[in-house]
Amino acid sequence: MDEEEQSEKQPILRAPPVVLILLAVLLGFHLLSVFGGSAMRVELIVALGLFPARFFAEGLGGLPGGWVQGMVNLFSHSLLHGSWTHVILNGVWLLAFGAPVAKRLGPRKFMFLFMVCVMFGGFGQIFVSDVSGYLIPIIGASGGVAGLMGAASRFAFSDVRWLDPNAQQPRRRLLRLSEVPRRRPVMLFIAIWLIMNLTFGLLGPYGMADPGGAAVNIAWVAHLGGFLAGLLLIGLLEKPPLSASGGPGNVDYGDWKNL
């Protein structure tokens, strides 16, 4: 195998352009916040960060914009990240789970799904915030990335032959929601994801979720909201594939032959 063939097999080079562009935007904003100086970072957080105060205590702390700005921030908060660890982890998961979802839905539906999951994640996080957290900004694309994980779980492990290389095609059947609890690999993935998020969310304030030992507040409710949104919404965005008989239907040959 020559170098060109090897490069074509690299996952990052097989990612759809929309995923790479989104990753570049996230990295670009983080570079701007890191190297633009402290004043620039504060301006970005005030303008783009999601503050519960804009919804529940307008004018608190002198925040400009009110709830109208807050509605914009339900989406814009995904552009900012708290650290290199934060943005790199989100970038890795974006490549891993965003690529198959983007290949399945196309760029427009992919971005729609991502932004809706960001919004649901933001909504979830602000509604569990108490008064002490009204002026703490919520930032990061984790809600959208979690939504892509939820969406991918509907098809990435949908076949019982999930270790079979032939079962890794991008057009594998999308599971119906009623089937999800009956698929052991899917439920195992969801269980591990939930345990990891709860663990890091609870231990973060004690410095156990950061390599440097710094205390961090992880918006685990935003992750949960985004994940659930992705799990539910992909079924509404995807057109049913052709069935084994050639007609429309969300079934594959393996389902037909077992009837």
C-alpha positions in Angstrom: 0.0 0.0 0.0 1.5 3.4 -1.0 1.4 6.6 1.0 -1.5 8.0 -1.0 -3.7 5.0 -0.3 -2.8 5.1 3.4 -3.7 8.8 3.6 -7.1 8.1 2.0 -7.8 5.7 4.8 -7.2 8.2 7.5 -10.5 8.9 9.3 -9.9 12.7 9.5 -9.4 12.8 5.7 -12.6 10.9 5.2 -14.7 13.3 7.3 -17.2 15.3 5.2 -16.3 18.9 4.5 -19.1 20.2 6.8 -17.6 18.4 9.8 -14.1 19.7 9.0 -15.4 23.3 8.5 -17.3 23.1 11.8 -14.2 21.9 13.6 -12.1 24.7 12.0 -14.6 27.3 13.2 -14.5 25.9 16.8 -10.7 25.9 16.8 -10.7 29.4 15.2 -12.8 30.9 18.0 -10.7 29.2 20.6 -7.5 30.6 19.2 -9.1 34.0 19.1 -10.1 33.8 22.7 -6.7 32.5 23.8 -4.4 34.8 21.8 -6.7 37.8 21.6 -6.0 38.9 25.1 -8.1 38.9 28.3 -10.2 41.8 27.2 -11.1 40.0 23.9 -12.0 36.8 25.8 -14.3 38.7 28.2 -16.0 40.4 25.3 -16.5 37.1 23.5 -18.0 35.4 26.6 -20.3 38.3 27.3 -21.5 38.4 23.7 -21.7 34.7 22.9 -21.9 32.9 26.3 -25.1 31.5 27.6 -26.1 33.3 30.9 -29.2 32.1 32.8 -29.5 35.6 34.1 -30.6 36.8 30.6 -33.7 34.6 30.9 -34.5 34.7 34.7 -33.0 38.0 36.0 -32.7 40.4 33.1 -30.2 43.2 33.9 -28.4 41.2 36.6 -24.8 42.1 36.7 -25.2 44.6 33.9 -25.5 42.0 31.2 -26.5 43.6 27.9 -29.1 42.2 25.5 -31.7 40.7 27.8 -33.6 37.5 26.8 -33.4 38.4 23.1 -29.6 38.1 23.3 -30.1 35.0 25.4 -32.0 33.3 22.5 -29.1 34.0 20.2 -26.7 32.6 22.9 -28.6 29.3 22.9 -26.7 28.7 19.7 -23.6 30.9 19.9 -22.4 29.5 23.2 -21.2 26.4 21.3 -18.5 28.5 19.6 -16.5 29.1 22.8 -14.6 26.6 25.0 -13.0 26.9 28.5 -9.7 25.3 27.7 -7.6 23.4 25.1 -8.7 20.1 26.8 -12.3 21.1 26.3 -12.1 22.0 22.6 -9.8 19.1 21.8 -12.1 16.5 23.4 -15.1 18.0 21.6 -13.1 18.0 18.3 -12.2 14.3 18.7 -15.8 13.3 19.4 -17.0 15.6 16.6 -14.8 13.8 14.1 -15.7 10.3 15.4 -19.5 10.7 15.6 -20.1 13.7 13.3 -18.6 12.1 10.3 -21.0 9.2 10.0 -24.0 11.3 10.8 -23.0 13.9 8.2 -22.5 11.2 5.6 -26.0 9.9 6.4 -27.9 13.2 6.5 -25.9 15.5 4.3 -24.5 18.9 5.3 -27.7 20.9 5.7 -29.5 18.4 7.9 -26.3 17.7 9.8 -25.9 21.3 10.8 -29.6 21.6 11.6 -29.4 18.6 13.9 -26.2 19.9 15.5 -27.6 23.3 16.2 -30.9 22.0 17.5 -29.0 19.7 19.9 -26.9 22.7 21.0 -30.1 24.6 21.7 -31.8 21.7 23.7 -28.6 21.2 25.7 -28.5 24.9 26.5 -32.1 25.0 27.5 -31.6 22.0 29.8 -28.6 23.6 31.5 -30.1 27.0 32.2 -33.3 25.5 33.6 -31.4 23.5 36.3 -29.3 26.6 37.3 -30.1 28.2 40.6 -29.6 31.8 41.5 -26.0 31.3 42.4 -25.3 30.2 38.8 -27.2 32.9 37.0 -24.0 34.8 36.1 -21.8 31.8 35.3 -21.5 31.5 31.5 -22.3 28.2 29.8 -19.9 27.6 26.9 -18.9 24.8 24.7 -20.2 22.6 21.8 -20.7 19.6 24.0 -24.4 19.6 23.7 -24.2 19.5 20.0 -21.5 16.8 20.0 -23.5 14.7 22.5 -26.5 15.1 20.1 -24.4 13.6 17.3 -23.5 10.7 19.6 -27.2 10.1 20.3 -28.0 10.2 16.6 -25.2 7.8 15.7 -26.3 5.3 18.4 -29.5 4.8 16.3 -27.5 3.2 13.5 -23.8 2.7 14.5 -24.6 -0.4 16.6 -27.9 -1.3 15.0 -26.9 -4.8 13.7 -26.3 -7.7 16.0 -23.3 -8.4 13.8 -21.8 -5.1 15.0 -18.2 -6.5 15.0 -18.6 -7.6 11.4 -16.7 -5.2 9.0 -19.5 -5.7 6.4 -21.9 -4.2 9.0 -20.1 -0.9 9.1 -21.6 0.7 6.0 -23.0 4.2 6.2 -26.4 3.2 5.2 -27.1 0.7 7.9 -30.7 0.6 9.0 -31.8 3.3 11.5 -33.3 1.7 14.6 -36.8 2.5 15.6 -37.0 4.0 19.0 -38.8 1.0 20.3 -35.9 -1.2 19.2 -33.2 0.7 21.1 -33.9 -0.9 24.5 -33.7 -4.3 22.9 -30.2 -3.8 21.3 -27.5 -4.7 23.8 -24.6 -2.9 22.1 -26.7 0.3 21.9 -27.8 0.2 25.5 -24.2 -0.6 26.6 -23.0 2.5 24.7 -25.7 4.7 26.3 -25.0 3.3 29.8 -21.3 4.0 29.5 -21.9 7.5 28.1 -24.3 8.3 31.0 -22.0 7.0 33.7 -19.0 9.0 32.3 -21.0 12.2 32.1 -22.4 11.8 35.6 -19.0 10.9 37.0 -17.2 13.9 35.4 -20.1 16.2 36.1 -20.1 15.4 39.9 -16.3 15.2 40.3 -15.4 18.2 38.1 -15.9 20.8 40.9 -13.4 18.8 43.0 -10.6 19.0 40.3 -11.0 15.3 39.3 -12.1 16.0 35.7 -9.2 18.2 34.6 -5.6 16.9 33.9 -4.2 19.8 35.8 -6.4 19.3 38.8 -8.3 22.5 38.3 -11.9 22.7 39.5 -14.3 22.8 36.5 -18.0 23.0 36.3 -19.1 20.5 33.6 -22.5 21.2 32.1 -23.6 17.6 32.2 -27.3 18.4 31.9 -26.5 20.1 28.5 -24.8 16.9 27.4 -27.9 14.9 28.4 -30.3 17.3 26.7 -28.3 17.3 23.5 -27.9 13.5 23.5 -31.6 12.9 23.9 -32.4 15.5 21.2 -30.1 13.7 18.7 -31.4 10.3 19.6 -35.0 11.4 18.9 -34.5 13.8 16.0 -32.4 11.8 13.5 -35.5 9.7 12.8 -37.4 12.8 11.7 -34.6 14.1 9.5 -33.7 11.0 7.6 -35.6 9.8 4.6 -36.5 6.1 4.9 -34.1 4.0 2.8 -35.4 1.5 0.2 -36.3 -1.9 1.6 -35.1 -5.2 0.3 -38.2 -5.4 -1.9 -37.3 -2.1 -3.6 -40.0 0.0 -2.0 -39.7 2.6 0.7 -39.3 1.4 4.2 -36.9 1.4 7.1 -35.9 -2.3 6.9 -32.9 -4.1 5.5 -32.5 -7.6 4.0 -31.6 -9.1 7.4 -35.0 -8.1 8.7 -36.9 -9.4 5.7 -35.3 -12.8 5.8 -36.2 -13.4 9.4 -39.9 -12.8 8.9 
